[in-house]
Amino acid sequence: MKAKTVLCIVAHADDLEFMAAGTVIRFAEKGYKVYEVIVTDNSKGSYELSADELVRISEREAKNAAEILRLDDLIFLRYKDGELSGVPLNELREKCMRIIRQLQADVLMTWDPFAPYETHQDHRMVGMAATEAAHFASMPLFHPEHMRQGLEPDYVGEVYYFAKNPVDVNKVVDISDQIDRKIEALCKHECQMKLTVDGVKLEMEAAGITLPSIASLNRDEYRVLIDAGIRMRAAEIGKEAGFDYAESFRYEGFDMLRLFAPEEVTRIADF
């Protein structure tokens, strides 16, 4: 089986680590090339830092996390965080399609544009732009200027959508051997992990409850909370499938070919 090229298109600097880092590590361990595109500048994700500070810090932290994940490259598009609904969809689609064709991607990982109850406009916009880009990248009449610039059409055969809702899950990936590195990569996003601690404390205050172990936690000690939370969530996902830890996806791949060669398609979609 050929080594695949995986392209992860996400909205924010820690999206990939939260949703799919273990699976990405497994891809890299199989010898696949893995690339990440972060569409926004992450400029709104803090209660303490200025937007300019946050952009600079989050990019540096994303690069540190990329080393843990063994990514082949990390691409920043630097659109304004929290404002992607104001960007024309076709503009985002063109940028995603250009990168897909440059890399000749085989697999896309992204947010699910059809997921119910998605409250973040950046997730919805990135999911739709990336999905359309992957679906049409093989058709040369979509953005023909790419062909004039030396890029070739590309067929993206598989899509791993991040599954936040259990009813959407049709693929569960065992990350039992990768869980420590997933947490390590996530904790490289220090400013976002501190934001997570702040968010949990705000929820406790709004709910009128106190969990002493969290209430007494210094935000700089975020690893205690992140480690426990990620392990609990990954164990919950893996339990039904018989894995210690897992990540979940809504997977689409080779749907027409599946009618004619289902066993071959199952082999291609190897985990």
KETOR-366108 format. One record per residue (C-alpha): residue number from 1; residue in three letters; x, y, z. Coordinates in steps of 0.25 Angstrom, whole numbers. Example, Ala and Ser with C-alpha at 12.3 -4.5 7.8 and 13.67 -1.06 7.14 Angstrom:
REM KETOR-366108
<pt><k>1</k><r>ALA</r><xx>49</xx><yy>-18</yy><zz>31</zz></pt>
<pt><k>2</k><r>SER</r><xx>55</xx><yy>-4</yy><zz>29</zz></pt>
This chain:
REM KETOR-366108
<pt><k>1</k><r>MET</r><xx>0</xx><yy>0</yy><zz>0</zz></pt>
<pt><k>2</k><r>LYS</r><xx>5</xx><yy>14</yy><zz>-4</zz></pt>
<pt><k>3</k><r>ALA</r><xx>9</xx><yy>24</yy><zz>7</zz></pt>
<pt><k>4</k><r>LYS</r><xx>-2</xx><yy>34</yy><zz>7</zz></pt>
<pt><k>5</k><r>THR</r><xx>-2</xx><yy>49</yy><zz>8</zz></pt>
<pt><k>6</k><r>VAL</r><xx>-11</xx><yy>54</yy><zz>19</zz></pt>
<pt><k>7</k><r>LEU</r><xx>-15</xx><yy>69</yy><zz>20</zz></pt>
<pt><k>8</k><r>CYS</r><xx>-22</xx><yy>74</yy><zz>33</zz></pt>
<pt><k>9</k><r>ILE</r><xx>-29</xx><yy>87</yy><zz>31</zz></pt>
<pt><k>10</k><r>VAL</r><xx>-34</xx><yy>93</yy><zz>44</zz></pt>
<pt><k>11</k><r>ALA</r><xx>-39</xx><yy>107</yy><zz>49</zz></pt>
<pt><k>12</k><r>HIS</r><xx>-30</xx><yy>109</yy><zz>61</zz></pt>
<pt><k>13</k><r>ALA</r><xx>-16</xx><yy>105</yy><zz>67</zz></pt>
<pt><k>14</k><r>ASP</r><xx>-21</xx><yy>94</yy><zz>76</zz></pt>
<pt><k>15</k><r>ASP</r><xx>-32</xx><yy>88</yy><zz>68</zz></pt>
<pt><k>16</k><r>LEU</r><xx>-24</xx><yy>77</yy><zz>63</zz></pt>
<pt><k>17</k><r>GLU</r><xx>-18</xx><yy>73</yy><zz>76</zz></pt>
<pt><k>18</k><r>PHE</r><xx>-31</xx><yy>72</yy><zz>83</zz></pt>
<pt><k>19</k><r>MET</r><xx>-39</xx><yy>65</yy><zz>72</zz></pt>
<pt><k>20</k><r>ALA</r><xx>-29</xx><yy>56</yy><zz>65</zz></pt>
<pt><k>21</k><r>ALA</r><xx>-14</xx><yy>57</yy><zz>70</zz></pt>
<pt><k>22</k><r>GLY</r><xx>-14</xx><yy>42</yy><zz>73</zz></pt>
<pt><k>23</k><r>THR</r><xx>-19</xx><yy>38</yy><zz>59</zz></pt>
<pt><k>24</k><r>VAL</r><xx>-9</xx><yy>48</yy><zz>53</zz></pt>
<pt><k>25</k><r>ILE</r><xx>3</xx><yy>41</yy><zz>61</zz></pt>
<pt><k>26</k><r>ARG</r><xx>-2</xx><yy>28</yy><zz>55</zz></pt>
<pt><k>27</k><r>PHE</r><xx>-2</xx><yy>33</yy><zz>41</zz></pt>
<pt><k>28</k><r>ALA</r><xx>12</xx><yy>38</yy><zz>43</zz></pt>
<pt><k>29</k><r>GLU</r><xx>17</xx><yy>25</yy><zz>49</zz></pt>
<pt><k>30</k><r>LYS</r><xx>12</xx><yy>18</yy><zz>36</zz></pt>
<pt><k>31</k><r>GLY</r><xx>21</xx><yy>27</yy><zz>28</zz></pt>
<pt><k>32</k><r>TYR</r><xx>10</xx><yy>36</yy><zz>23</zz></pt>
<pt><k>33</k><r>LYS</r><xx>13</xx><yy>51</yy><zz>20</zz></pt>
<pt><k>34</k><r>VAL</r><xx>4</xx><yy>59</yy><zz>29</zz></pt>
<pt><k>35</k><r>TYR</r><xx>2</xx><yy>74</yy><zz>27</zz></pt>
<pt><k>36</k><r>GLU</r><xx>-6</xx><yy>84</yy><zz>35</zz></pt>
<pt><k>37</k><r>VAL</r><xx>-13</xx><yy>97</yy><zz>31</zz></pt>
<pt><k>38</k><r>ILE</r><xx>-18</xx><yy>106</yy><zz>42</zz></pt>
<pt><k>39</k><r>VAL</r><xx>-27</xx><yy>116</yy><zz>36</zz></pt>
<pt><k>40</k><r>THR</r><xx>-29</xx><yy>127</yy><zz>47</zz></pt>
<pt><k>41</k><r>ASP</r><xx>-19</xx><yy>135</yy><zz>55</zz></pt>
<pt><k>42</k><r>ASN</r><xx>-25</xx><yy>130</yy><zz>68</zz></pt>
<pt><k>43</k><r>SER</r><xx>-25</xx><yy>145</yy><zz>72</zz></pt>
<pt><k>44</k><r>LYS</r><xx>-37</xx><yy>144</yy><zz>81</zz></pt>
<pt><k>45</k><r>GLY</r><xx>-34</xx><yy>132</yy><zz>90</zz></pt>
<pt><k>46</k><r>SER</r><xx>-30</xx><yy>138</yy><zz>103</zz></pt>
<pt><k>47</k><r>TYR</r><xx>-35</xx><yy>145</yy><zz>115</zz></pt>
<pt><k>48</k><r>GLU</r><xx>-22</xx><yy>152</yy><zz>118</zz></pt>
<pt><k>49</k><r>LEU</r><xx>-13</xx><yy>154</yy><zz>106</zz></pt>
<pt><k>50</k><r>SER</r><xx>-15</xx><yy>165</yy><zz>95</zz></pt>
<pt><k>51</k><r>ALA</r><xx>-18</xx><yy>160</yy><zz>81</zz></pt>
<pt><k>52</k><r>ASP</r><xx>-4</xx><yy>163</yy><zz>76</zz></pt>
<pt><k>53</k><r>GLU</r><xx>2</xx><yy>155</yy><zz>87</zz></pt>
<pt><k>54</k><r>LEU</r><xx>-7</xx><yy>144</yy><zz>85</zz></pt>
<pt><k>55</k><r>VAL</r><xx>-4</xx><yy>143</yy><zz>70</zz></pt>
<pt><k>56</k><r>ARG</r><xx>11</xx><yy>142</yy><zz>72</zz></pt>
<pt><k>57</k><r>ILE</r><xx>10</xx><yy>133</yy><zz>84</zz></pt>
<pt><k>58</k><r>SER</r><xx>0</xx><yy>123</yy><zz>78</zz></pt>
<pt><k>59</k><r>GLU</r><xx>8</xx><yy>122</yy><zz>65</zz></pt>
<pt><k>60</k><r>ARG</r><xx>21</xx><yy>118</yy><zz>73</zz></pt>
<pt><k>61</k><r>GLU</r><xx>13</xx><yy>108</yy><zz>81</zz></pt>
<pt><k>62</k><r>ALA</r><xx>7</xx><yy>102</yy><zz>69</zz></pt>
<pt><k>63</k><r>LYS</r><xx>21</xx><yy>100</yy><zz>63</zz></pt>
<pt><k>64</k><r>ASN</r><xx>25</xx><yy>93</yy><zz>76</zz></pt>
<pt><k>65</k><r>ALA</r><xx>13</xx><yy>84</yy><zz>76</zz></pt>
<pt><k>66</k><r>ALA</r><xx>16</xx><yy>81</yy><zz>61</zz></pt>
<pt><k>67</k><r>GLU</r><xx>29</xx><yy>75</yy><zz>65</zz></pt>
<pt><k>68</k><r>ILE</r><xx>23</xx><yy>66</yy><zz>75</zz></pt>
<pt><k>69</k><r>LEU</r><xx>13</xx><yy>61</yy><zz>64</zz></pt>
<pt><k>70</k><r>ARG</r><xx>24</xx><yy>60</yy><zz>54</zz></pt>
<pt><k>71</k><r>LEU</r><xx>17</xx><yy>68</yy><zz>44</zz></pt>
<pt><k>72</k><r>ASP</r><xx>24</xx><yy>70</yy><zz>30</zz></pt>
<pt><k>73</k><r>ASP</r><xx>19</xx><yy>85</yy><zz>30</zz></pt>
<pt><k>74</k><r>LEU</r><xx>10</xx><yy>95</yy><zz>37</zz></pt>
<pt><k>75</k><r>ILE</r><xx>3</xx><yy>106</yy><zz>29</zz></pt>
<pt><k>76</k><r>PHE</r><xx>-3</xx><yy>118</yy><zz>35</zz></pt>
<pt><k>77</k><r>LEU</r><xx>-14</xx><yy>126</yy><zz>27</zz></pt>
<pt><k>78</k><r>ARG</r><xx>-16</xx><yy>136</yy><zz>38</zz></pt>
<pt><k>79</k><r>TYR</r><xx>-30</xx><yy>140</yy><zz>36</zz></pt>
<pt><k>80</k><r>LYS</r><xx>-36</xx><yy>148</yy><zz>47</zz></pt>
<pt><k>81</k><r>ASP</r><xx>-41</xx><yy>138</yy><zz>58</zz></pt>
<pt><k>82</k><r>GLY</r><xx>-56</xx><yy>137</yy><zz>60</zz></pt>
<pt><k>83</k><r>GLU</r><xx>-59</xx><yy>145</yy><zz>48</zz></pt>
<pt><k>84</k><r>LEU</r><xx>-59</xx><yy>134</yy><zz>36</zz></pt>
<pt><k>85</k><r>SER</r><xx>-74</xx><yy>136</yy><zz>33</zz></pt>
<pt><k>86</k><r>GLY</r><xx>-70</xx><yy>150</yy><zz>27</zz></pt>
<pt><k>87</k><r>VAL</r><xx>-60</xx><yy>143</yy><zz>18</zz></pt>
<pt><k>88</k><r>PRO</r><xx>-66</xx><yy>138</yy><zz>4</zz></pt>
<pt><k>89</k><r>LEU</r><xx>-67</xx><yy>123</yy><zz>4</zz></pt>
<pt><k>90</k><r>ASN</r><xx>-61</xx><yy>122</yy><zz>-10</zz></pt>
<pt><k>91</k><r>GLU</r><xx>-49</xx><yy>130</yy><zz>-5</zz></pt>
<pt><k>92</k><r>LEU</r><xx>-46</xx><yy>120</yy><zz>6</zz></pt>
<pt><k>93</k><r>ARG</r><xx>-49</xx><yy>109</yy><zz>-3</zz></pt>
<pt><k>94</k><r>GLU</r><xx>-39</xx><yy>113</yy><zz>-14</zz></pt>
<pt><k>95</k><r>LYS</r><xx>-28</xx><yy>114</yy><zz>-3</zz></pt>
<pt><k>96</k><r>CYS</r><xx>-31</xx><yy>100</yy><zz>2</zz></pt>
<pt><k>97</k><r>MET</r><xx>-32</xx><yy>95</yy><zz>-12</zz></pt>
<pt><k>98</k><r>ARG</r><xx>-19</xx><yy>101</yy><zz>-16</zz></pt>
<pt><k>99</k><r>ILE</r><xx>-12</xx><yy>94</yy><zz>-4</zz></pt>
<pt><k>100</k><r>ILE</r><xx>-19</xx><yy>81</yy><zz>-7</zz></pt>
<pt><k>101</k><r>ARG</r><xx>-13</xx><yy>81</yy><zz>-21</zz></pt>
<pt><k>102</k><r>GLN</r><xx>0</xx><yy>86</yy><zz>-17</zz></pt>
<pt><k>103</k><r>LEU</r><xx>2</xx><yy>74</yy><zz>-7</zz></pt>
<pt><k>104</k><r>GLN</r><xx>-6</xx><yy>64</yy><zz>-16</zz></pt>
<pt><k>105</k><r>ALA</r><xx>-13</xx><yy>60</yy><zz>-3</zz></pt>
<pt><k>106</k><r>ASP</r><xx>-20</xx><yy>47</yy><zz>-2</zz></pt>
<pt><k>107</k><r>VAL</r><xx>-27</xx><yy>49</yy><zz>12</zz></pt>
<pt><k>108</k><r>LEU</r><xx>-34</xx><yy>61</yy><zz>18</zz></pt>
<pt><k>109</k><r>MET</r><xx>-36</xx><yy>63</yy><zz>32</zz></pt>
<pt><k>110</k><r>THR</r><xx>-45</xx><yy>75</yy><zz>36</zz></pt>
<pt><k>111</k><r>TRP</r><xx>-57</xx><yy>80</yy><zz>44</zz></pt>
<pt><k>112</k><r>ASP</r><xx>-71</xx><yy>74</yy><zz>39</zz></pt>
<pt><k>113</k><r>PRO</r><xx>-79</xx><yy>85</yy><zz>32</zz></pt>
<pt><k>114</k><r>PHE</r><xx>-91</xx><yy>77</yy><zz>34</zz></pt>
<pt><k>115</k><r>ALA</r><xx>-90</xx><yy>74</yy><zz>49</zz></pt>
<pt><k>116</k><r>PRO</r><xx>-102</xx><yy>78</yy><zz>57</zz></pt>
<pt><k>117</k><r>TYR</r><xx>-101</xx><yy>89</yy><zz>68</zz></pt>
<pt><k>118</k><r>GLU</r><xx>-87</xx><yy>94</yy><zz>64</zz></pt>
<pt><k>119</k><r>THR</r><xx>-87</xx><yy>108</yy><zz>71</zz></pt>
<pt><k>120</k><r>HIS</r><xx>-74</xx><yy>113</yy><zz>65</zz></pt>
<pt><k>121</k><r>GLN</r><xx>-74</xx><yy>120</yy><zz>51</zz></pt>
<pt><k>122</k><r>ASP</r><xx>-60</xx><yy>117</yy><zz>49</zz></pt>
<pt><k>123</k><r>HIS</r><xx>-62</xx><yy>102</yy><zz>50</zz></pt>
<pt><k>124</k><r>ARG</r><xx>-74</xx><yy>102</yy><zz>41</zz></pt>
<pt><k>125</k><r>MET</r><xx>-67</xx><yy>111</yy><zz>30</zz></pt>
<pt><k>126</k><r>VAL</r><xx>-54</xx><yy>103</yy><zz>30</zz></pt>
<pt><k>127</k><r>GLY</r><xx>-61</xx><yy>90</yy><zz>29</zz></pt>
<pt><k>128</k><r>MET</r><xx>-70</xx><yy>94</yy><zz>17</zz></pt>
<pt><k>129</k><r>ALA</r><xx>-58</xx><yy>101</yy><zz>10</zz></pt>
<pt><k>130</k><r>ALA</r><xx>-49</xx><yy>89</yy><zz>12</zz></pt>
<pt><k>131</k><r>THR</r><xx>-60</xx><yy>79</yy><zz>8</zz></pt>
<pt><k>132</k><r>GLU</r><xx>-63</xx><yy>86</yy><zz>-4</zz></pt>
<pt><k>133</k><r>ALA</r><xx>-49</xx><yy>88</yy><zz>-8</zz></pt>
<pt><k>134</k><r>ALA</r><xx>-46</xx><yy>73</yy><zz>-6</zz></pt>
<pt><k>135</k><r>HIS</r><xx>-58</xx><yy>69</yy><zz>-14</zz></pt>
<pt><k>136</k><r>PHE</r><xx>-55</xx><yy>77</yy><zz>-26</zz></pt>
<pt><k>137</k><r>ALA</r><xx>-40</xx><yy>78</yy><zz>-26</zz></pt>
<pt><k>138</k><r>SER</r><xx>-40</xx><yy>67</yy><zz>-37</zz></pt>
<pt><k>139</k><r>MET</r><xx>-48</xx><yy>75</yy><zz>-46</zz></pt>
<pt><k>140</k><r>PRO</r><xx>-39</xx><yy>84</yy><zz>-55</zz></pt>
<pt><k>141</k><r>LEU</r><xx>-50</xx><yy>94</yy><zz>-58</zz></pt>
<pt><k>142</k><r>PHE</r><xx>-51</xx><yy>98</yy><zz>-43</zz></pt>
<pt><k>143</k><r>HIS</r><xx>-40</xx><yy>109</yy><zz>-42</zz></pt>
<pt><k>144</k><r>PRO</r><xx>-33</xx><yy>107</yy><zz>-55</zz></pt>
<pt><k>145</k><r>GLU</r><xx>-23</xx><yy>117</yy><zz>-52</zz></pt>
<pt><k>146</k><r>HIS</r><xx>-17</xx><yy>106</yy><zz>-43</zz></pt>
<pt><k>147</k><r>MET</r><xx>-14</xx><yy>98</yy><zz>-56</zz></pt>
<pt><k>148</k><r>ARG</r><xx>-8</xx><yy>110</yy><zz>-63</zz></pt>
<pt><k>149</k><r>GLN</r><xx>1</xx><yy>111</yy><zz>-51</zz></pt>
<pt><k>150</k><r>GLY</r><xx>6</xx><yy>97</yy><zz>-52</zz></pt>
<pt><k>151</k><r>LEU</r><xx>-3</xx><yy>90</yy><zz>-41</zz></pt>
<pt><k>152</k><r>GLU</r><xx>-10</xx><yy>77</yy><zz>-45</zz></pt>
<pt><k>153</k><r>PRO</r><xx>-24</xx><yy>73</yy><zz>-41</zz></pt>
<pt><k>154</k><r>ASP</r><xx>-24</xx><yy>64</yy><zz>-29</zz></pt>
<pt><k>155</k><r>TYR</r><xx>-34</xx><yy>53</yy><zz>-24</zz></pt>
<pt><k>156</k><r>VAL</r><xx>-36</xx><yy>53</yy><zz>-9</zz></pt>
<pt><k>157</k><r>GLY</r><xx>-41</xx><yy>39</yy><zz>-6</zz></pt>
<pt><k>158</k><r>GLU</r><xx>-43</xx><yy>39</yy><zz>9</zz></pt>
<pt><k>159</k><r>VAL</r><xx>-49</xx><yy>50</yy><zz>19</zz></pt>
<pt><k>160</k><r>TYR</r><xx>-48</xx><yy>48</yy><zz>34</zz></pt>
<pt><k>161</k><r>TYR</r><xx>-58</xx><yy>58</yy><zz>40</zz></pt>
<pt><k>162</k><r>PHE</r><xx>-56</xx><yy>62</yy><zz>55</zz></pt>
<pt><k>163</k><r>ALA</r><xx>-68</xx><yy>55</yy><zz>62</zz></pt>
<pt><k>164</k><r>LYS</r><xx>-73</xx><yy>63</yy><zz>74</zz></pt>
<pt><k>165</k><r>ASN</r><xx>-86</xx><yy>57</yy><zz>74</zz></pt>
<pt><k>166</k><r>PRO</r><xx>-87</xx><yy>42</yy><zz>76</zz></pt>
<pt><k>167</k><r>VAL</r><xx>-98</xx><yy>39</yy><zz>66</zz></pt>
<pt><k>168</k><r>ASP</r><xx>-88</xx><yy>44</yy><zz>55</zz></pt>
<pt><k>169</k><r>VAL</r><xx>-77</xx><yy>34</yy><zz>58</zz></pt>
<pt><k>170</k><r>ASN</r><xx>-75</xx><yy>22</yy><zz>49</zz></pt>
<pt><k>171</k><r>LYS</r><xx>-60</xx><yy>21</yy><zz>51</zz></pt>
<pt><k>172</k><r>VAL</r><xx>-52</xx><yy>19</yy><zz>64</zz></pt>
<pt><k>173</k><r>VAL</r><xx>-37</xx><yy>19</yy><zz>64</zz></pt>
<pt><k>174</k><r>ASP</r><xx>-29</xx><yy>13</yy><zz>75</zz></pt>
<pt><k>175</k><r>ILE</r><xx>-19</xx><yy>23</yy><zz>81</zz></pt>
<pt><k>176</k><r>SER</r><xx>-15</xx><yy>15</yy><zz>93</zz></pt>
<pt><k>177</k><r>ASP</r><xx>0</xx><yy>15</yy><zz>89</zz></pt>
<pt><k>178</k><r>GLN</r><xx>-1</xx><yy>30</yy><zz>85</zz></pt>
<pt><k>179</k><r>ILE</r><xx>-9</xx><yy>36</yy><zz>97</zz></pt>
<pt><k>180</k><r>ASP</r><xx>3</xx><yy>41</yy><zz>104</zz></pt>
<pt><k>181</k><r>ARG</r><xx>8</xx><yy>49</yy><zz>92</zz></pt>
<pt><k>182</k><r>LYS</r><xx>-5</xx><yy>54</yy><zz>89</zz></pt>
<pt><k>183</k><r>ILE</r><xx>-6</xx><yy>61</yy><zz>103</zz></pt>
<pt><k>184</k><r>GLU</r><xx>9</xx><yy>65</yy><zz>101</zz></pt>
<pt><k>185</k><r>ALA</r><xx>5</xx><yy>72</yy><zz>88</zz></pt>
<pt><k>186</k><r>LEU</r><xx>-7</xx><yy>78</yy><zz>93</zz></pt>
<pt><k>187</k><r>CYS</r><xx>0</xx><yy>84</yy><zz>105</zz></pt>
<pt><k>188</k><r>LYS</r><xx>10</xx><yy>91</yy><zz>96</zz></pt>
<pt><k>189</k><r>HIS</r><xx>-2</xx><yy>101</yy><zz>93</zz></pt>
<pt><k>190</k><r>GLU</r><xx>0</xx><yy>107</yy><zz>107</zz></pt>
<pt><k>191</k><r>CYS</r><xx>-8</xx><yy>120</yy><zz>105</zz></pt>
<pt><k>192</k><r>GLN</r><xx>-20</xx><yy>111</yy><zz>100</zz></pt>
<pt><k>193</k><r>MET</r><xx>-18</xx><yy>101</yy><zz>112</zz></pt>
<pt><k>194</k><r>LYS</r><xx>-19</xx><yy>113</yy><zz>122</zz></pt>
<pt><k>195</k><r>LEU</r><xx>-31</xx><yy>118</yy><zz>114</zz></pt>
<pt><k>196</k><r>THR</r><xx>-37</xx><yy>104</yy><zz>117</zz></pt>
<pt><k>197</k><r>VAL</r><xx>-35</xx><yy>105</yy><zz>132</zz></pt>
<pt><k>198</k><r>ASP</r><xx>-41</xx><yy>119</yy><zz>132</zz></pt>
<pt><k>199</k><r>GLY</r><xx>-53</xx><yy>113</yy><zz>124</zz></pt>
<pt><k>200</k><r>VAL</r><xx>-55</xx><yy>102</yy><zz>134</zz></pt>
<pt><k>201</k><r>LYS</r><xx>-55</xx><yy>111</yy><zz>145</zz></pt>
<pt><k>202</k><r>LEU</r><xx>-65</xx><yy>121</yy><zz>139</zz></pt>
<pt><k>203</k><r>GLU</r><xx>-74</xx><yy>109</yy><zz>137</zz></pt>
<pt><k>204</k><r>MET</r><xx>-73</xx><yy>105</yy><zz>151</zz></pt>
<pt><k>205</k><r>GLU</r><xx>-76</xx><yy>119</yy><zz>155</zz></pt>
<pt><k>206</k><r>ALA</r><xx>-88</xx><yy>120</yy><zz>146</zz></pt>
<pt><k>207</k><r>ALA</r><xx>-93</xx><yy>107</yy><zz>151</zz></pt>
<pt><k>208</k><r>GLY</r><xx>-92</xx><yy>111</yy><zz>166</zz></pt>
<pt><k>209</k><r>ILE</r><xx>-83</xx><yy>98</yy><zz>169</zz></pt>
<pt><k>210</k><r>THR</r><xx>-69</xx><yy>97</yy><zz>174</zz></pt>
<pt><k>211</k><r>LEU</r><xx>-60</xx><yy>85</yy><zz>171</zz></pt>
<pt><k>212</k><r>PRO</r><xx>-48</xx><yy>87</yy><zz>181</zz></pt>
<pt><k>213</k><r>SER</r><xx>-38</xx><yy>80</yy><zz>172</zz></pt>
<pt><k>214</k><r>ILE</r><xx>-41</xx><yy>90</yy><zz>160</zz></pt>
<pt><k>215</k><r>ALA</r><xx>-44</xx><yy>102</yy><zz>169</zz></pt>
<pt><k>216</k><r>SER</r><xx>-30</xx><yy>102</yy><zz>175</zz></pt>
<pt><k>217</k><r>LEU</r><xx>-23</xx><yy>99</yy><zz>162</zz></pt>
<pt><k>218</k><r>ASN</r><xx>-14</xx><yy>110</yy><zz>157</zz></pt>
<pt><k>219</k><r>ARG</r><xx>-16</xx><yy>113</yy><zz>143</zz></pt>
<pt><k>220</k><r>ASP</r><xx>-1</xx><yy>111</yy><zz>140</zz></pt>
<pt><k>221</k><r>GLU</r><xx>-3</xx><yy>96</yy><zz>145</zz></pt>
<pt><k>222</k><r>TYR</r><xx>-12</xx><yy>93</yy><zz>134</zz></pt>
<pt><k>223</k><r>ARG</r><xx>-6</xx><yy>80</yy><zz>131</zz></pt>
<pt><k>224</k><r>VAL</r><xx>-13</xx><yy>73</yy><zz>143</zz></pt>
<pt><k>225</k><r>LEU</r><xx>-27</xx><yy>77</yy><zz>137</zz></pt>
<pt><k>226</k><r>ILE</r><xx>-23</xx><yy>75</yy><zz>122</zz></pt>
<pt><k>227</k><r>ASP</r><xx>-17</xx><yy>61</yy><zz>125</zz></pt>
<pt><k>228</k><r>ALA</r><xx>-29</xx><yy>56</yy><zz>133</zz></pt>
<pt><k>229</k><r>GLY</r><xx>-39</xx><yy>62</yy><zz>124</zz></pt>
<pt><k>230</k><r>ILE</r><xx>-33</xx><yy>56</yy><zz>111</zz></pt>
<pt><k>231</k><r>ARG</r><xx>-31</xx><yy>42</yy><zz>117</zz></pt>
<pt><k>232</k><r>MET</r><xx>-45</xx><yy>42</yy><zz>122</zz></pt>
<pt><k>233</k><r>ARG</r><xx>-51</xx><yy>46</yy><zz>108</zz></pt>
<pt><k>234</k><r>ALA</r><xx>-42</xx><yy>37</yy><zz>100</zz></pt>
<pt><k>235</k><r>ALA</r><xx>-45</xx><yy>25</yy><zz>110</zz></pt>
<pt><k>236</k><r>GLU</r><xx>-60</xx><yy>28</yy><zz>108</zz></pt>
<pt><k>237</k><r>ILE</r><xx>-59</xx><yy>28</yy><zz>93</zz></pt>
<pt><k>238</k><r>GLY</r><xx>-50</xx><yy>15</yy><zz>93</zz></pt>
<pt><k>239</k><r>LYS</r><xx>-59</xx><yy>7</yy><zz>103</zz></pt>
<pt><k>240</k><r>GLU</r><xx>-69</xx><yy>2</yy><zz>93</zz></pt>
<pt><k>241</k><r>ALA</r><xx>-59</xx><yy>-2</yy><zz>83</zz></pt>
<pt><k>242</k><r>GLY</r><xx>-50</xx><yy>-9</yy><zz>93</zz></pt>
<pt><k>243</k><r>PHE</r><xx>-39</xx><yy>1</yy><zz>93</zz></pt>
<pt><k>244</k><r>ASP</r><xx>-32</xx><yy>7</yy><zz>105</zz></pt>
<pt><k>245</k><r>TYR</r><xx>-32</xx><yy>21</yy><zz>98</zz></pt>
<pt><k>246</k><r>ALA</r><xx>-38</xx><yy>25</yy><zz>85</zz></pt>
<pt><k>247</k><r>GLU</r><xx>-42</xx><yy>37</yy><zz>76</zz></pt>
<pt><k>248</k><r>SER</r><xx>-55</xx><yy>37</yy><zz>67</zz></pt>
<pt><k>249</k><r>PHE</r><xx>-58</xx><yy>42</yy><zz>53</zz></pt>
<pt><k>250</k><r>ARG</r><xx>-69</xx><yy>42</yy><zz>43</zz></pt>
<pt><k>251</k><r>TYR</r><xx>-62</xx><yy>36</yy><zz>32</zz></pt>
<pt><k>252</k><r>GLU</r><xx>-65</xx><yy>36</yy><zz>17</zz></pt>
<pt><k>253</k><r>GLY</r><xx>-57</xx><yy>29</yy><zz>6</zz></pt>
<pt><k>254</k><r>PHE</r><xx>-58</xx><yy>23</yy><zz>-8</zz></pt>
<pt><k>255</k><r>ASP</r><xx>-73</xx><yy>23</yy><zz>-7</zz></pt>
<pt><k>256</k><r>MET</r><xx>-76</xx><yy>19</yy><zz>-21</zz></pt>
<pt><k>257</k><r>LEU</r><xx>-64</xx><yy>9</yy><zz>-22</zz></pt>
<pt><k>258</k><r>ARG</r><xx>-70</xx><yy>3</yy><zz>-9</zz></pt>
<pt><k>259</k><r>LEU</r><xx>-81</xx><yy>-2</yy><zz>-18</zz></pt>
<pt><k>260</k><r>PHE</r><xx>-72</xx><yy>-10</yy><zz>-27</zz></pt>
<pt><k>261</k><r>ALA</r><xx>-61</xx><yy>-14</yy><zz>-18</zz></pt>
<pt><k>262</k><r>PRO</r><xx>-65</xx><yy>-13</yy><zz>-3</zz></pt>
<pt><k>263</k><r>GLU</r><xx>-54</xx><yy>-22</yy><zz>2</zz></pt>
<pt><k>264</k><r>GLU</r><xx>-43</xx><yy>-14</yy><zz>-5</zz></pt>
<pt><k>265</k><r>VAL</r><xx>-49</xx><yy>-1</yy><zz>0</zz></pt>
<pt><k>266</k><r>THR</r><xx>-49</xx><yy>-7</yy><zz>14</zz></pt>
<pt><k>267</k><r>ARG</r><xx>-34</xx><yy>-10</yy><zz>13</zz></pt>
<pt><k>268</k><r>ILE</r><xx>-31</xx><yy>4</yy><zz>8</zz></pt>
<pt><k>269</k><r>ALA</r><xx>-37</xx><yy>10</yy><zz>20</zz></pt>
<pt><k>270</k><r>ASP</r><xx>-27</xx><yy>3</yy><zz>29</zz></pt>
<pt><k>271</k><r>PHE</r><xx>-32</xx><yy>9</yy><zz>42</zz></pt>
